[in-house]
Each structure stands twice: as structure tokens, then as C-alpha cells.
Amino acid sequence: MNKHVLIAMSSHDTMTNGQKTGTFLPEVAHAYWVFEKAGFKVSFISVKGGEVPLYETDRDESTIRFAQRPTLMQSVHSSLTADD
């Protein structure tokens, strides 16, 4: 049996009050490394699919390592939709 997990991310970059928002990259990065270490295949999804708005207020080692992997960032920015 293949183990597969989806990490769901936001497609929205602005809240109704005008405040900027998006996907907090450290949450994605930390989860990714845990799932990868456990042998899961990881896919990224968002409501609209495609590129997702990212923000990162704390850049720790896990987040930096994630952001420096072009294939991971490409997967994030070409996210699937739930229908996919």
C-alpha cells in the first residue's frame, strides 16, 4: 500500500478586511518533512489550484531547506485542486 498525504493550502491573498493573508510556509515545510521522513508521498492542493500566495514570518532551518528545493517550490506553485 502506498502512503499518500495532501497538504491543503489557501488560494486567497487578501481577507475581507483588506489584510494580506496566504499560506504560512513554515506550516507547510514542517509538515512536509515529517511526512517525507515517514515515507509518505506528498502532494499540494489549494482551492483554485496553481500558484498560492505564501508568507513566512519566521524562517527556520526547515523552512529555508524547503524553500531552497526548486522541485518542492514548483509543486507548491502548481498545486492541484481538490477535484484533481
Summary of the structure (lengths in Angstrom):
residues: 84
radius of gyration: 13.0
end to end distance: 20.7
largest distance: 45.2
contacts: 219
relative contact order: 0.26
helix: 32%
strand: 25%
